[in-house]
């Protein structure tokens, strides 16, 4: 019985790591990142807005 408990615990640890990695990747894919230089340069900011669609 102890072997089954160890297998389940190992699997749960793997699933937690996978969930965290997927959540982090999704968050990064949907986040907006813009450099301060672009925010402070009206021409660069206009170009940024144009490429955003």
N, C-alpha and C positions, 0 to 999 in steps of 0.2 A: 504493500500500500504506500510506503514511503517513496518508492520509485515513481509512482503516478503523481504524487504531490510535487515532486521535484520537476517532473516533466511539465506539469501545469504551470508551475511558478516560472520556469524558464520560458515557456511559450508566452506567458503574460508579460514578462519583461521585454521580450522581442516585440510583441504587439504594441506596448507602450512606446517603445523607441520608434517604431514605424509610424504610429499616430503622430508623435511629436514632429518627426521629420516631414511628414505630409502636411501637417498644419502650418509649419514654418514655411514650407515651399509655397503653399497657397497664399499665405499672407504676403510673402515677398512678391509674388506674381501679380497681386492685385493692389499693391501699394503704389503711391505716387512719390517718386523721389526726384527732387530738383535741387540743383546746387544753388547756394546763396548768390553766386555771381550772376546766374540767370535771372533771379528775382530782382536784382539791383540794376540790371541792364534792360531798359525797355525794348530795344530791338531784339535782343536774345529771347526775352520773355514772349514777345509777339511770335517769333519763330517757333518757340516751344508750344504755344497755344495752337498754332496752325497744324503742327504735326500730331497733335492729340486727337484731331478729328472732331 
